[in-house]
């Protein structure tokens, strides 16, 4: 039985990032600086730096779907390296502007990309921060004069390695990194004024933090307590659909509710509404709630890493569609994920179209304020 998994990557390149650096212009922000640099013969290097990152991914062409913008904003580099892609934005004028970056990114993320890869500097990161949703995973390829933001990899090659690691199914932590920028006008006058604009989610090297034994509890129990605390903190007044498995059971126990270990329970506003519901009862309840006001809490079932299709048939295709992929909270310990030996999580709902839409990547809650990114594959 073959398992198929594809990573959908958004790519945006600011072709003018870093153009002022070689000419000691202390940055590239502003049309006047770009024109000054170009007229002085400055070379555009952002595309080359993006291609350095992308070259590492050439062995994985069959596993990648790229969504990008026309010409220098992404399509040219992907064409050069022989990647297939979908272009969803074209700048009206050349040179492209920060507004073009924002419009292109908005068009790209509308295609539900797993990660947005962007080449630029701090100005580019600021533009992207203004339009991406909070949960969108991003990663910067450093190509600007000013790189103060934590959303950038340490080098173009390092950016490529992070994507490669995700494709290989290795655990990648997710953390929030600062979006920083400096006042270029002040910088040109010799004053450094750095400012923090916000945070974006980026993949990072996994840090293994071993839970110590305390008060007689085994470390696994401590991790389960942390996972439960994270879920409880996230919940507002949504309807919670609690799936099967011992990790979900730990969350239910922390909430003070009896759990159906091999069934599906419904919880809302600290009340256990229904236990061990059938598929028809579940769909009937969900139909009374809008998508977005429901959260599904599930864990992987069995040693093969199934999210759907093993032991939770109540979660039918129509139920999953009504809930929506963005409203699925997967919970698991890192030990459980590592036992998969770099294999993806699996979905086998019996609906090939739904399985395909669920494929790609998903965040997994692995502790308190601790998540990792895992590949998800459809079982053919």
C-alpha positions as CSV (number, residue, x, y, z in Angstrom):
1,X,0.0,0.0,0.0
2,X,1.6,3.3,-1.1
3,X,1.4,6.5,0.8
4,X,1.5,9.8,-1.1
5,X,2.4,13.1,0.5
6,X,3.0,16.5,-1.1
7,X,4.2,19.7,0.4
8,X,2.6,22.9,-0.9
9,X,5.2,25.7,-0.7
10,X,4.5,29.3,-1.4
11,X,7.4,31.2,-2.9
12,X,7.8,35.0,-3.0
13,X,11.0,36.8,-4.0
14,X,11.6,40.6,-3.5
15,X,13.9,41.0,-6.5
16,X,15.2,44.3,-5.2
17,X,16.1,43.1,-1.7
18,X,19.7,43.8,-0.9
19,X,20.3,46.0,-4.0
20,X,21.6,48.9,-1.9
21,X,24.1,46.9,0.1
22,X,27.1,46.8,-2.2
23,X,26.7,50.5,-2.8
24,X,26.7,51.3,0.9
25,X,23.2,52.6,0.8
26,X,22.4,51.0,4.2
27,X,19.2,49.3,2.8
28,X,16.9,49.0,-0.1
29,X,13.6,50.4,1.1
30,X,12.0,53.1,-1.0
31,X,11.7,53.5,-4.8
32,X,14.3,56.3,-4.8
33,X,16.9,54.0,-3.3
34,X,16.1,51.3,-5.8
35,X,16.4,53.7,-8.7
36,X,19.7,55.1,-7.3
37,X,21.1,51.6,-7.0
38,X,20.0,50.4,-10.4
39,X,21.3,53.5,-12.1
40,X,24.6,52.9,-10.4
41,X,24.8,49.4,-11.9
42,X,23.8,47.4,-8.8
43,X,23.2,43.7,-9.3
44,X,19.9,42.1,-8.2
45,X,20.9,39.1,-6.1
46,X,17.8,38.0,-4.3
47,X,16.7,35.5,-7.0
48,X,20.2,33.9,-7.0
49,X,19.9,33.5,-3.2
50,X,16.5,32.0,-3.5
51,X,17.8,29.5,-6.1
52,X,20.6,28.5,-3.8
53,X,17.9,27.3,-1.3
54,X,15.8,25.7,-4.0
55,X,18.6,23.7,-5.5
56,X,18.7,21.5,-2.5
57,X,15.1,20.6,-3.1
58,X,15.6,19.3,-6.7
59,X,15.7,15.6,-5.7
60,X,12.2,16.1,-4.2
61,X,10.4,17.6,-7.2
62,X,7.7,15.0,-7.2
63,X,6.9,15.8,-3.5
64,X,6.5,19.6,-4.0
65,X,3.8,21.9,-5.2
66,X,4.9,25.5,-5.6
67,X,2.5,28.5,-5.6
68,X,4.2,31.7,-6.6
69,X,4.0,35.1,-8.5
70,X,5.1,35.9,-12.1
71,X,8.6,36.6,-13.4
72,X,11.2,37.8,-10.9
73,X,8.9,37.4,-8.0
74,X,9.3,33.6,-8.1
75,X,8.3,32.0,-11.4
76,X,11.6,32.7,-13.2
77,X,13.6,31.0,-10.5
78,X,11.3,28.0,-10.4
79,X,11.5,27.7,-14.2
80,X,15.3,27.9,-14.2
81,X,15.5,25.0,-11.8
82,X,12.8,22.9,-13.5
83,X,10.1,22.9,-10.8
84,X,6.5,22.8,-11.7
85,X,4.4,25.6,-10.1
86,X,1.2,27.6,-10.2
87,X,1.5,31.4,-10.7
88,X,-1.3,33.3,-9.0
89,X,-0.1,37.0,-9.2
90,X,1.5,39.3,-11.7
91,X,2.8,42.8,-10.8
92,X,1.2,45.5,-12.9
93,X,4.5,47.4,-13.2
94,X,8.2,46.9,-13.0
95,X,9.9,47.3,-10.7
96,X,7.5,45.6,-8.3
97,X,6.6,47.4,-5.1
98,X,5.9,46.5,-1.5
99,X,2.2,46.6,-2.3
100,X,2.9,43.9,-5.0
101,X,4.6,41.8,-2.3
102,X,1.5,42.1,-0.1
103,X,-0.9,41.3,-2.9
104,X,1.1,38.4,-4.1
105,X,1.4,36.9,-0.6
106,X,-2.3,37.2,-0.1
107,X,-3.0,35.4,-3.4
108,X,-0.5,32.7,-2.5
109,X,-1.7,31.9,1.0
110,X,-5.3,31.7,-0.3
111,X,-4.1,28.4,-1.9
112,X,-3.6,27.0,1.6
113,X,0.2,26.6,1.4
114,X,1.9,24.5,4.1
115,X,4.8,27.0,4.3
116,X,5.6,30.4,2.8
117,X,9.2,30.7,1.6
118,X,10.3,34.2,0.9
119,X,13.5,35.9,-0.1
120,X,14.2,39.4,1.0
121,X,15.3,41.5,4.0
122,X,13.6,43.0,7.0
123,X,11.4,45.3,4.9
124,X,10.1,42.2,3.1
125,X,9.4,40.4,6.4
126,X,7.4,43.5,7.6
127,X,5.3,43.5,4.4
128,X,4.6,39.8,4.7
129,X,3.8,40.1,8.5
130,X,1.0,42.6,7.6
131,X,-0.9,40.2,5.5
132,X,-0.3,36.6,6.7
133,X,-2.7,35.0,9.2
134,X,-1.2,34.2,12.7
135,X,-1.0,30.5,12.1
136,X,0.7,30.6,8.7
137,X,4.1,29.0,8.8
138,X,6.8,31.1,7.0
139,X,10.6,30.9,6.5
140,X,12.8,33.7,5.2
141,X,15.8,33.2,2.8
142,X,18.2,36.0,3.7
143,X,18.7,38.3,0.7
144,X,18.5,41.8,2.2
145,X,20.9,44.4,3.5
146,X,19.3,44.4,7.0
147,X,18.5,41.0,8.6
148,X,17.5,41.7,12.1
149,X,14.4,39.5,12.1
150,X,14.3,36.1,13.6
151,X,12.1,34.7,10.8
152,X,15.1,34.2,8.5
153,X,17.3,31.1,8.2
154,X,21.0,31.7,8.8
155,X,21.7,31.2,5.1
156,X,20.0,30.3,1.8
157,X,21.4,26.8,2.1
158,X,20.0,26.5,5.7
159,X,16.6,27.5,4.4
160,X,16.7,24.7,1.9
161,X,17.8,22.3,4.5
162,X,14.8,23.1,6.7
163,X,12.4,22.4,3.9
164,X,14.3,19.2,3.1
165,X,14.0,18.1,6.7
166,X,10.2,18.6,6.6
167,X,10.0,16.5,3.3
168,X,12.0,13.7,4.9
169,X,9.5,13.5,7.8
170,X,11.8,14.7,10.5
171,X,10.3,16.4,13.5
172,X,10.5,20.2,13.2
173,X,9.5,22.4,16.1
174,X,7.5,25.5,15.5
175,X,8.1,28.8,17.3
176,X,7.2,32.4,17.0
177,X,10.1,34.6,15.8
178,X,10.3,38.4,15.9
179,X,9.8,40.6,12.9
180,X,12.3,43.5,13.3
181,X,13.3,46.4,11.2
182,X,15.4,49.5,11.6
183,X,14.7,53.1,10.5
184,X,16.9,53.3,7.3
185,X,16.9,57.1,7.3
186,X,18.3,57.2,10.8
187,X,20.7,54.3,10.0
188,X,22.1,56.4,7.1
189,X,22.8,59.2,9.6
190,X,24.6,56.8,11.9
191,X,21.8,56.0,14.4
192,X,20.4,52.4,14.8
193,X,16.8,52.4,15.8
194,X,15.5,48.9,15.8
195,X,11.8,48.2,16.2
196,X,9.8,45.1,16.8
197,X,6.7,44.8,14.7
198,X,5.3,41.5,15.7
199,X,5.9,37.7,15.4
200,X,5.5,35.1,12.7
201,X,5.5,31.2,13.0
202,X,8.7,29.6,11.7
203,X,10.0,26.0,11.7
204,X,13.0,25.5,13.9
205,X,15.5,22.9,15.0
206,X,13.8,20.5,17.3
207,X,14.9,20.9,20.9
208,X,14.5,17.8,22.9
209,X,13.5,18.7,26.5
210,X,13.2,15.7,28.7
211,X,10.5,15.8,31.3
212,X,12.0,14.9,34.6
213,X,10.3,12.6,37.1
214,X,8.6,14.5,39.8
215,X,6.2,13.6,42.6
216,X,6.2,9.9,41.6
217,X,4.9,10.7,38.1
218,X,6.5,9.2,35.0
219,X,7.8,11.6,32.5
220,X,5.1,10.6,29.9
221,X,2.5,11.6,32.4
222,X,4.1,15.0,32.8
223,X,4.1,15.5,29.0
224,X,0.4,14.5,28.8
225,X,-0.3,17.0,31.6
226,X,1.4,19.7,29.5
227,X,-0.5,18.8,26.3
228,X,-3.8,18.9,28.3
229,X,-2.9,22.3,29.7
230,X,-2.2,23.7,26.2
231,X,-5.6,22.4,24.8
232,X,-7.5,23.8,27.8
233,X,-5.8,27.2,27.4
234,X,-6.7,27.4,23.7
235,X,-10.4,26.6,24.2
236,X,-12.9,29.4,24.4
237,X,-16.5,28.5,23.9
238,X,-16.1,26.2,20.9
239,X,-17.8,22.8,20.6
240,X,-15.1,20.2,21.2
241,X,-15.2,16.9,19.4
242,X,-13.0,14.6,21.4
243,X,-11.6,11.6,19.5
244,X,-10.2,8.3,20.5
245,X,-7.0,7.4,22.2
246,X,-5.1,7.7,25.4
247,X,-3.6,11.2,24.7
248,X,-7.1,12.6,24.2
249,X,-8.2,10.7,27.3
250,X,-5.6,12.7,29.3
251,X,-7.1,15.9,28.0
252,X,-10.5,14.8,29.0
253,X,-9.3,13.8,32.5
254,X,-7.7,17.2,32.9
255,X,-11.0,18.8,32.0
256,X,-12.7,16.7,34.7
257,X,-14.8,14.5,32.3
258,X,-15.2,10.8,31.9
259,X,-13.8,9.7,28.5
260,X,-14.9,7.1,26.0
261,X,-11.5,5.6,25.2
262,X,-12.6,4.1,21.9
263,X,-15.3,6.5,21.0
264,X,-16.1,10.2,20.4
265,X,-17.4,12.6,23.0
266,X,-18.7,16.2,22.8
267,X,-17.7,18.9,25.3
268,X,-18.6,22.6,25.4
269,X,-18.2,25.3,28.1
270,X,-16.8,22.7,30.6
271,X,-19.9,20.5,30.1
272,X,-19.9,17.0,28.8
273,X,-22.7,17.2,26.3
274,X,-22.7,13.6,24.9
275,X,-20.6,10.4,25.2
276,X,-19.8,7.8,22.6
277,X,-21.8,9.4,19.9
278,X,-22.7,7.7,16.6
279,X,-21.8,9.3,13.3
280,X,-25.3,10.4,12.6
281,X,-25.7,12.0,16.1
282,X,-22.3,13.7,15.7
283,X,-23.2,15.1,12.3
284,X,-26.6,16.3,13.6
285,X,-24.9,18.1,16.5
286,X,-22.3,19.7,14.2
287,X,-24.9,20.9,11.7
288,X,-26.1,23.2,14.4
289,X,-22.7,24.9,14.6
290,X,-20.8,27.0,12.1
291,X,-17.4,25.8,10.8
292,X,-14.9,27.7,13.0
293,X,-16.9,27.2,16.1
294,X,-15.9,23.6,16.3
295,X,-12.6,22.0,17.2
296,X,-11.7,18.4,16.7
297,X,-9.1,17.0,19.2
298,X,-7.5,13.7,17.9
299,X,-4.4,11.7,18.2
300,X,-2.7,9.1,16.0
301,X,-4.1,5.6,16.3
302,X,-1.9,2.6,16.2
303,X,1.7,2.1,15.2
304,X,1.1,3.2,11.6
305,X,0.2,6.8,12.6
306,X,-3.3,7.0,11.3
307,X,-5.3,10.1,12.1
308,X,-8.5,9.0,10.2
309,X,-9.7,5.6,9.1
310,X,-8.6,3.5,12.1
311,X,-10.7,3.2,15.2
312,X,-12.6,6.5,14.6
313,X,-15.1,5.8,11.8
314,X,-17.6,8.2,13.5
315,X,-15.4,10.9,12.0
316,X,-16.8,10.4,8.5
317,X,-15.9,12.5,5.5
318,X,-19.0,14.7,5.9
319,X,-18.1,15.3,9.6
320,X,-14.5,16.1,8.8
321,X,-15.5,18.5,6.0
322,X,-17.9,20.3,8.2
323,X,-15.2,20.8,10.9
324,X,-12.5,21.8,8.4
325,X,-8.7,21.0,8.4
326,X,-7.9,24.3,10.1
327,X,-10.0,23.3,13.1
328,X,-8.3,20.0,13.8
329,X,-6.0,19.9,16.8
330,X,-3.7,16.8,16.7
331,X,-2.2,15.9,20.1
332,X,0.7,13.5,20.6
333,X,3.9,13.1,22.6
334,X,7.2,13.5,20.7
335,X,8.1,9.9,21.8
336,X,5.0,8.7,19.9
337,X,5.9,10.7,16.8
338,X,9.5,9.6,16.8
339,X,8.3,5.9,16.9
340,X,7.0,6.5,13.4
341,X,10.6,6.6,12.2
342,X,10.1,9.6,9.8
343,X,7.0,8.2,8.3
344,X,4.1,10.6,7.8
345,X,0.8,10.7,9.6
346,X,-1.8,8.9,7.5
347,X,-5.4,9.7,6.5
348,X,-7.7,7.0,5.0
349,X,-11.2,8.4,5.2
350,X,-12.5,6.4,2.2
351,X,-12.9,9.7,0.3
352,X,-9.9,10.2,-2.0
353,X,-10.7,13.9,-2.6
354,X,-10.9,14.6,1.2
355,X,-7.7,12.6,1.8
356,X,-5.9,14.7,-0.7
357,X,-7.1,17.9,0.9
358,X,-5.9,16.7,4.3
359,X,-2.5,15.8,3.0
360,X,0.5,18.1,3.3
361,X,1.5,19.1,6.8
362,X,-0.2,19.6,10.1
363,X,0.8,21.1,13.5
364,X,0.9,18.6,16.4
365,X,0.5,19.8,20.0
366,X,3.4,18.1,21.8
367,X,3.4,20.0,25.1
368,X,2.6,23.4,26.7
369,X,3.2,26.1,24.1
370,X,5.1,23.4,22.1
371,X,4.2,22.2,18.6
372,X,5.9,20.3,15.8
373,X,5.2,20.1,12.1
374,X,4.4,16.7,10.7
375,X,3.8,15.5,7.2
376,X,0.4,14.0,6.4
377,X,-0.1,11.5,3.6
378,X,-3.1,9.9,1.9
379,X,-3.2,6.1,1.8
380,X,-3.8,5.1,-1.8
